[in-house]
């Protein structure tokens, strides 16, 4: 809905010709309605779900074969599906008309996304049906992309690969997979690289998951997430370090905001004051790359005050006595402040908040893994 000022003259705003032009353009592009019609559509007359659908702008389109009635004239089906972007499992209702996916709605009764989308999930329909999706090969010629035929593209790529292989051998080519590949696509690509005669094949997630597996699998026994959103919602304190969930993972942030409504204390440790930090009860700025000194500084106060879970350590953890000796000898508060720039009182407060509000949870992400010392940070 576009709100416009009714009073005042055009001369009062030097940009008014542009504004008026924009308003005229939007008026032609966006259907408007009065307040009564808006309220009637938004739930008083036909329900919230139908209102959301009725306010969605959909271009006229036809099925892939070009036959059949246009959109808005055929049978509508709603297909419940799961977002394929990450492993969270957000639910999506895909609205399909005449076999064409025309729009989508978040699922309000999903226990995961609770009727919300992140930016990636909101655009998932565009992967297959977006009007800006590339439909044919393009070649950069004199700084501009030009459309070429499939035969030309395949022939040029093949010729270049063969040229490189002949000049420098099959190991001169490096192949990178995609996290959007299915199992079958990944299998086929790996077979192709073997056929090529190389072992230079990797996956784009190497930058984070190599450190995750090396740091978590051999310490926790499981190289992936160790807790659930329910654990986050039922925690009494949460320490975010190397995680800007509000921007990078808004679905998980939604669950933490719900936890905060019931009193969960939230600590954010980050070199930048992020949108996640803006929601924190305690924001702690550290020098970039000094995550280990900060964590060991917290351990110093935990060991000093006897806040560690002694039974858990005795039952399940090996080598903690060696860690304790190292921390107490090398990571005293003055050394921690020198390394990460955080005063002793602040480190103590963070450790105390975690100890006094149990159960607590630790949330860390690629701000930890994407360091040259990523493995060590994850272990810490």
C-alpha positions as CSV (number, residue, x, y, z in Angstrom):
1,X,0.0,0.0,0.0
2,X,1.5,3.4,-1.0
3,X,0.9,6.3,1.4
4,X,1.0,9.7,-0.2
5,X,0.9,13.2,1.3
6,X,-2.4,15.0,0.5
7,X,-1.3,18.5,1.4
8,X,1.7,20.7,0.4
9,X,2.9,21.9,-3.0
10,X,5.2,20.3,-5.5
11,X,7.7,23.1,-5.0
12,X,8.2,22.0,-1.3
13,X,10.1,18.9,-2.5
14,X,12.8,19.3,-5.1
15,X,12.4,15.6,-6.0
16,X,8.6,15.8,-6.3
17,X,8.5,15.3,-10.1
18,X,10.4,12.0,-9.6
19,X,8.1,11.0,-6.7
20,X,5.0,11.8,-8.7
21,X,6.3,9.8,-11.6
22,X,7.0,6.9,-9.3
23,X,3.6,7.1,-7.8
24,X,1.9,7.1,-11.2
25,X,4.0,4.1,-12.2
26,X,3.2,2.2,-9.0
27,X,-0.5,3.1,-9.3
28,X,-0.6,1.4,-12.7
29,X,1.4,-1.6,-11.5
30,X,-0.1,-2.2,-8.0
31,X,-3.8,-2.7,-7.5
32,X,-5.0,-0.4,-4.7
33,X,-7.9,-0.7,-2.3
34,X,-9.6,1.3,0.4
35,X,-9.4,0.5,4.1
36,X,-12.8,-1.3,4.1
37,X,-11.7,-3.6,1.3
38,X,-8.4,-4.2,2.9
39,X,-10.0,-5.3,6.2
40,X,-12.5,-7.4,4.4
41,X,-9.8,-9.2,2.6
42,X,-7.4,-9.5,5.5
43,X,-9.5,-12.0,7.5
44,X,-12.9,-10.5,8.5
45,X,-14.5,-11.9,5.4
46,X,-12.5,-14.6,3.8
47,X,-9.7,-15.6,6.2
48,X,-6.0,-14.8,6.6
49,X,-4.7,-17.4,4.2
50,X,-7.0,-16.4,1.3
51,X,-6.1,-12.8,2.0
52,X,-2.4,-13.5,1.6
53,X,-3.1,-15.2,-1.6
54,X,-5.4,-12.5,-3.0
55,X,-2.8,-9.8,-2.4
56,X,0.0,-11.7,-4.2
57,X,0.8,-10.3,-7.6
58,X,1.0,-12.9,-10.3
59,X,1.8,-12.4,-13.9
60,X,-0.2,-14.1,-16.6
61,X,1.6,-17.3,-17.5
62,X,0.9,-20.6,-19.2
63,X,1.9,-24.2,-18.6
64,X,5.3,-25.3,-19.9
65,X,3.8,-26.8,-23.1
66,X,2.2,-23.4,-23.9
67,X,-1.3,-25.0,-24.0
68,X,-4.2,-24.8,-21.6
69,X,-5.8,-21.9,-19.9
70,X,-3.9,-18.9,-18.7
71,X,-3.1,-18.4,-15.0
72,X,-6.2,-17.4,-13.1
73,X,-8.5,-19.4,-15.3
74,X,-7.7,-23.0,-14.3
75,X,-7.6,-25.5,-11.4
76,X,-5.5,-24.5,-8.3
77,X,-3.7,-27.1,-6.1
78,X,-1.7,-26.5,-3.0
79,X,1.3,-28.8,-2.6
80,X,3.0,-29.0,0.8
81,X,6.7,-29.2,0.4
82,X,10.0,-28.6,2.2
83,X,12.5,-25.8,1.3
84,X,15.6,-27.3,-0.3
85,X,18.1,-24.5,0.7
86,X,19.4,-25.8,4.0
87,X,18.9,-28.7,6.4
88,X,16.4,-26.8,8.7
89,X,13.3,-28.2,7.0
90,X,11.0,-25.2,6.7
91,X,7.6,-26.0,5.3
92,X,6.2,-24.3,2.2
93,X,2.8,-24.4,0.5
94,X,3.4,-24.3,-3.2
95,X,0.3,-22.9,-5.1
96,X,0.1,-24.8,-8.4
97,X,-2.2,-23.6,-11.2
98,X,-2.5,-25.6,-14.4
99,X,0.7,-27.5,-13.6
100,X,2.7,-24.2,-13.1
101,X,4.0,-23.2,-9.6
102,X,2.7,-19.6,-9.5
103,X,3.3,-18.6,-5.9
104,X,4.1,-19.8,-2.4
105,X,3.0,-19.3,1.2
106,X,4.9,-20.1,4.4
107,X,3.2,-22.8,6.5
108,X,1.9,-21.3,9.8
109,X,1.5,-24.7,11.6
110,X,5.1,-25.8,10.8
111,X,6.9,-26.2,14.1
112,X,10.1,-25.1,12.4
113,X,9.5,-21.9,10.4
114,X,6.2,-20.9,12.2
115,X,4.7,-19.2,9.2
116,X,7.9,-17.3,8.2
117,X,10.5,-17.5,5.4
118,X,14.1,-16.4,5.3
119,X,15.2,-14.5,2.2
120,X,16.4,-17.7,0.5
121,X,13.2,-19.6,1.3
122,X,11.1,-16.7,0.1
123,X,12.7,-16.9,-3.3
124,X,12.8,-20.6,-3.8
125,X,10.1,-20.6,-6.5
126,X,12.4,-18.4,-8.6
127,X,14.9,-21.3,-9.0
128,X,12.6,-23.0,-11.4
129,X,10.2,-20.3,-12.6
130,X,11.9,-17.0,-12.1
131,X,11.8,-14.7,-15.1
132,X,15.5,-13.8,-14.7
133,X,16.6,-17.5,-14.7
134,X,19.2,-18.2,-17.4
135,X,17.6,-20.3,-20.1
136,X,20.4,-20.5,-22.7
137,X,24.2,-20.1,-22.8
138,X,25.8,-16.7,-22.6
139,X,29.3,-15.7,-23.6
140,X,31.2,-12.6,-22.4
141,X,32.3,-10.7,-25.5
142,X,34.0,-7.3,-25.2
143,X,32.6,-6.8,-21.7
144,X,29.0,-7.8,-22.6
145,X,27.2,-11.1,-22.5
146,X,25.9,-12.4,-25.8
147,X,23.6,-15.3,-26.4
148,X,25.2,-18.3,-28.1
149,X,23.9,-21.7,-29.1
150,X,24.2,-24.9,-27.0
151,X,26.3,-26.5,-29.7
152,X,28.7,-23.5,-29.7
153,X,29.0,-23.5,-25.9
154,X,29.6,-27.2,-25.6
155,X,32.1,-27.2,-28.4
156,X,34.1,-24.3,-27.0
157,X,34.2,-25.7,-23.5
158,X,35.2,-29.1,-24.7
159,X,37.9,-27.7,-26.9
160,X,39.3,-25.6,-24.0
161,X,39.3,-28.5,-21.6
162,X,41.1,-30.8,-24.1
163,X,43.7,-28.1,-24.8
164,X,44.4,-27.7,-21.1
165,X,44.6,-31.5,-20.6
166,X,47.0,-31.9,-23.5
167,X,49.2,-29.1,-22.4
168,X,49.3,-29.7,-18.6
169,X,47.6,-33.0,-17.9
170,X,44.3,-34.0,-16.3
171,X,45.4,-32.7,-12.9
172,X,45.4,-29.2,-14.2
173,X,41.6,-29.0,-13.9
174,X,39.8,-28.6,-10.6
175,X,36.1,-29.5,-10.3
176,X,33.8,-28.0,-7.7
177,X,30.4,-29.5,-6.8
178,X,27.3,-27.8,-5.6
179,X,25.3,-28.1,-2.4
180,X,22.2,-27.8,-4.7
181,X,23.1,-31.1,-6.3
182,X,21.0,-34.2,-5.6
183,X,22.8,-37.4,-4.6
184,X,22.5,-38.6,-8.2
185,X,24.0,-35.5,-9.6
186,X,26.9,-35.6,-7.1
187,X,27.5,-39.3,-8.0
188,X,27.5,-38.5,-11.7
189,X,29.9,-35.6,-11.3
190,X,32.3,-37.7,-9.3
191,X,32.2,-40.4,-12.0
192,X,32.8,-37.8,-14.7
193,X,35.9,-36.4,-12.9
194,X,37.2,-40.0,-12.6
195,X,36.6,-40.5,-16.3
196,X,38.6,-37.3,-16.9
197,X,41.5,-38.9,-15.0
198,X,41.7,-36.6,-12.0
199,X,41.0,-36.6,-8.3
200,X,40.7,-32.8,-8.0
201,X,37.1,-32.8,-7.0
202,X,35.6,-31.0,-4.0
203,X,32.5,-29.4,-2.7
204,X,31.7,-25.8,-1.8
205,X,31.0,-26.6,1.8
206,X,34.7,-27.5,2.4
207,X,35.3,-24.1,3.9
208,X,32.9,-24.8,6.8
209,X,32.4,-28.5,7.1
210,X,36.1,-29.6,7.1
211,X,36.5,-27.7,10.4
212,X,33.1,-28.9,11.7
213,X,33.9,-32.6,11.2
214,X,37.5,-32.3,12.4
215,X,36.5,-30.1,15.4
216,X,33.2,-31.7,16.4
217,X,33.2,-35.3,15.3
218,X,36.3,-36.2,17.2
219,X,35.3,-34.3,20.3
220,X,31.5,-34.8,20.5
221,X,31.4,-38.0,18.3
222,X,29.0,-36.3,15.8
223,X,30.0,-34.0,13.1
224,X,26.9,-31.9,12.9
225,X,24.4,-30.0,15.0
226,X,24.1,-31.5,18.5
227,X,20.9,-30.0,19.7
228,X,17.5,-28.9,18.4
229,X,15.4,-25.7,18.2
230,X,13.4,-27.1,21.2
231,X,16.7,-27.1,23.2
232,X,17.3,-23.5,22.2
233,X,13.7,-22.5,23.2
234,X,14.0,-24.2,26.5
235,X,17.4,-22.8,27.4
236,X,17.8,-20.2,30.1
237,X,21.0,-18.6,28.6
238,X,22.5,-18.6,25.2
239,X,26.0,-17.6,24.1
240,X,26.3,-16.6,20.4
241,X,29.9,-16.6,19.1
242,X,30.7,-16.4,15.5
243,X,27.1,-16.3,14.6
244,X,25.0,-13.5,13.1
245,X,21.7,-15.5,13.1
246,X,19.4,-12.5,12.6
247,X,20.8,-12.0,9.1
248,X,22.4,-15.4,8.2
249,X,19.9,-17.7,9.8
250,X,16.7,-15.8,10.7
251,X,14.6,-19.0,11.2
252,X,16.8,-20.0,14.2
253,X,16.8,-16.4,15.4
254,X,13.0,-16.6,15.5
255,X,13.2,-19.4,18.0
256,X,15.7,-17.6,20.1
257,X,13.5,-14.5,20.2
258,X,10.7,-16.7,21.5
259,X,13.1,-18.0,24.2
260,X,13.9,-14.4,25.2
261,X,10.2,-13.8,25.7
262,X,10.3,-16.3,28.5
263,X,13.4,-14.8,30.1
264,X,16.4,-16.4,28.3
265,X,19.6,-14.4,28.7
266,X,21.4,-13.8,25.4
267,X,25.1,-13.1,25.1
268,X,26.6,-12.2,21.7
269,X,30.3,-12.2,21.2
270,X,31.4,-10.7,17.9
271,X,33.9,-8.2,16.5
272,X,31.0,-6.3,14.9
273,X,27.8,-5.0,16.4
274,X,25.4,-7.0,14.3
275,X,21.7,-7.2,14.1
276,X,21.9,-10.3,16.4
277,X,24.0,-8.3,18.9
278,X,21.2,-5.7,18.9
279,X,18.9,-8.3,20.5
280,X,21.5,-9.4,23.1
281,X,21.3,-8.8,26.8
282,X,25.1,-8.6,26.8
283,X,27.2,-7.7,23.7
284,X,30.9,-8.4,24.0
285,X,33.3,-7.1,21.3
286,X,36.4,-9.2,20.7
287,X,39.3,-8.8,18.3
288,X,38.8,-10.8,15.2
289,X,40.4,-14.2,15.5
290,X,40.7,-14.1,19.3
291,X,37.8,-16.5,20.0
292,X,40.0,-19.1,21.7
293,X,41.5,-16.6,24.3
294,X,37.9,-15.5,25.1
295,X,36.6,-19.0,25.6
296,X,39.6,-20.0,27.7
297,X,39.1,-16.8,29.7
298,X,35.5,-17.9,30.4
299,X,36.9,-21.4,31.4
300,X,39.3,-19.7,33.8
301,X,36.4,-18.1,35.8
302,X,34.3,-21.3,35.5
303,X,37.1,-23.4,37.0
304,X,38.0,-20.7,39.6
305,X,34.4,-20.6,40.9
306,X,33.6,-24.3,40.6
307,X,30.9,-23.7,38.1
308,X,31.8,-26.7,35.9
309,X,29.4,-29.7,35.9
310,X,31.7,-32.1,37.7
311,X,29.5,-35.2,37.3
312,X,29.1,-34.6,33.6
313,X,32.9,-34.2,33.2
314,X,33.5,-37.4,35.3
315,X,31.0,-39.5,33.4
316,X,31.6,-38.3,29.8
317,X,34.7,-36.2,29.2
318,X,38.4,-37.2,28.9
319,X,41.3,-34.9,29.2
320,X,39.6,-32.0,30.9
321,X,42.2,-32.0,33.7
322,X,44.9,-31.2,31.1
323,X,42.7,-28.4,29.7
324,X,42.2,-27.0,33.2
325,X,46.0,-27.0,33.9
326,X,46.7,-25.2,30.6
327,X,43.9,-22.6,31.1
328,X,44.8,-21.8,34.8
329,X,48.5,-21.4,33.9
330,X,48.4,-19.6,30.6
331,X,45.0,-17.8,30.3
332,X,44.8,-15.6,33.3
333,X,42.5,-12.5,33.0
334,X,45.4,-10.2,32.1
335,X,46.5,-12.5,29.3
336,X,43.0,-12.8,28.0
337,X,42.5,-9.0,28.0
338,X,45.8,-8.6,26.2
339,X,44.8,-11.1,23.5
340,X,41.1,-10.3,22.8
341,X,40.7,-6.8,24.4
342,X,37.9,-7.8,26.8
343,X,38.2,-6.7,30.4
344,X,38.2,-9.3,33.2
345,X,34.8,-8.1,34.6
346,X,33.1,-8.6,31.2
347,X,34.5,-12.2,30.7
348,X,33.5,-13.0,34.3
349,X,29.9,-11.7,33.7
350,X,29.5,-13.8,30.6
351,X,30.7,-17.0,32.5
352,X,28.4,-16.2,35.4
353,X,25.4,-15.6,33.2
354,X,25.9,-19.0,31.6
355,X,26.5,-20.7,35.0
356,X,23.6,-19.1,36.9
357,X,21.0,-19.7,34.1
358,X,20.9,-23.4,33.4
359,X,20.3,-25.2,31.1
360,X,22.3,-23.0,28.7
361,X,23.3,-23.3,25.1
362,X,26.2,-22.4,22.8
363,X,25.5,-21.2,19.3
364,X,28.4,-20.9,16.9
365,X,28.6,-20.7,13.1
366,X,30.9,-19.9,10.2
367,X,32.4,-17.0,12.2
368,X,34.2,-19.8,14.0
369,X,35.0,-22.2,11.2
370,X,36.2,-19.7,8.5
371,X,39.5,-18.9,10.2
372,X,42.9,-20.3,9.5
373,X,42.6,-21.7,13.1
374,X,39.0,-22.9,12.5
375,X,39.7,-26.5,13.7
376,X,41.2,-25.3,17.0
377,X,38.4,-22.8,17.6
378,X,35.7,-25.4,17.1
379,X,37.5,-27.8,19.5
380,X,37.7,-25.0,22.0
